[in-house]
C-alpha cells in the first residue's frame, strides 16, 4: 500500500463544534452520509476525521463547504438512539491539514497530512500559559458552567499545547474563532490569540454581571417603593 493510501480517512462533517486533539466530546449524528462514514470506520480501526463545516445550516455540504483543517479522533462509544440518531463519544488525537476531499460510497474521504504546532519561544509559552490560567480562574468564577472539577483538571495539565486545547474547549467563543485557533501552527501565536479571546470574554462577562446587578437593584427599589405606596394608601 502506498504512503498516500495510509493518509486517506472517512470524514464526519460537524455543524456546531470544533473538536481539538486531547478532548473528549459527545456528538449526535443523524445525516445518512455521516452514519455511513461511522459504520465504515467501526468495521476497522474506529478512527474518523472530524472537520467543521463553514456553514452550520448547510444540510448537504460539498467539499468546498468544509474547512481545510480537522482532527483525527478515536470513537470511544457509539449508541443508536430510538429515533435513529447516533450518539458518538469521540476523543481528538491528531491535528491534520486536508490535501483534498473525495466522495466515496455517499460519504466524504480526505487525503491529509499530520501537522504539529511548533514553538518559537519556550519561555514566552510558559509565561502565556501562566497568564491564561489566571484569566481562566477569573472566567470560572463568573461562568457557572465551569465547575471546580474542570478548573482542577486544567490546572493539572503540564503540556502547554494540551492545556491550551482544554481551555479553548470550555470557551463560549464562536466556531470561526475556534477554527482559527485550530489552524494556527505556531504555539506562541495560538496562546496569544487564546489570551486575547479569554480576556475579551472575561471583560464581557464582568460587564454583563454589573448590568444584571444594577437592573436587579433598580427592580428591588421599584418594588419597595410600590409596596410602601400601597401601604400608605391602605393607611
Secondary structure, DSSP 4 states (H G I P E B T S, - for coil): --HHHHTEEEEEEESS--PPTT-EEEEEE--HHHHHHHHHHHTTT-EEEEEEBS-TT-SS--GGGB-SEEEEEEEEEEEE-TTSPEEEEEEEEEEEEEEEEEEETTEEEEEEEE---B-S-HHHHHHHHHHHHHHHHHHHHH-TTS-HHHHHHHHT--SHHHHHHHHHHT----HHHHHHHHH--BHHHHHHHHHHHHHHHHHHHHHHHHHHHHHHHHHHHHHHHHHHHHHHHH-
